[in-house]
Amino acid sequence: MVTSGSIELQTRGHADMHDVTSQVRDQVHASGIRSGLVTLFTCSSTSAITTIEFEPGALDDLRRALDEIAPPDREYKHNLRWHDGNGHSHLRAALLGPSLTVPILDGELALGTWQQILFADFDVRPRNRRLVVQIVGEV
């Protein structure tokens, strides 16, 4: 069985981070799938999905690490071509990735105790974002 859905988010950009675990869990429960996989995909080249302990310290540490790896004030060829100032956003999104797959065991997400699903928007302005949620498995 395969079911598809989505999660709609309004973001502020600039490494705005959202815990989407409960929305994903709700869709898994509604699907009736007991054993399978749920895949999330962000339809954007300036946002990403990963897991983290969703608490202020860990989120600040992630932001700081990304600032060190891809600082917003560096010269990016993307910015020279498009003049949109979001070259660093594309790099950050590429480093973390646009998708995540989580196993479903006994109808529940197989996440660790302190592991939540993180959506991060790295663009330089607010956006309306859509995450595709696809659930595959057996009822």
Secondary structure, 3 states (H helix, E strand, C coil): CEEEEEEEEEECCCCEEEECHHHHHHHHHHHCCCEEEEEEEECCCCEEEEEECCCHHHHHHHHHHHHHHCCCCCCCHHHHHHCCCCHHHHHHHHHHCCEEEEEEECCEECCCCCCEEEEEECCCCCEEEEEEEEEEEEC
